[in-house]
């Protein structure tokens, strides 16, 4: 995929990942700023998703990709599932229920910080090495981390849009 994330340097990927927790925390706080907004955490917005479902899915997906980033950096001959690099393959993820927004933000923060540290601490050789993808093909640890950054920013945008919609429901 060729987009603004595809050529990000490792340092910029690590910075983007490190910022996700703070940015998602801001969205969650905006969604909880007033009691009437808290009552709408499960309300479907224009795209059919609620703020709770967006943050829950973001936490689940980013934790999954983050684990694969870590494994791709720390294992000798890593093999990652296609879902780590291809969003269309992520339908297997289970519904974790309806955690509180702050629980989802904590999971996002933990996953993003761990992946950001893994990228920041890895050598350029490690980040550029081939990692096999289950079912065929290959990727690199830095491309997995770029996918995590891309996915995190996409979820962040969806969450921000949902909060804007919630705030307009006066």
Secondary structure, 3 states (H helix, E strand, C coil): CCCCCCCCCHHHHHHHHHHHHHHHHHHHHHHCCCHHHHCCCCCCCCCCCCHHHHHHHHHHHHHHHHHHHHHHHHCCCCEECHHHCCHHHHHHCCCCCCCCHHHHHHHHHHHHHHHHHHHHHCCHHHHHCEEEECCCCEEEHHHHHHHHHHHHHHHHHHHHHHHHHHHHCC
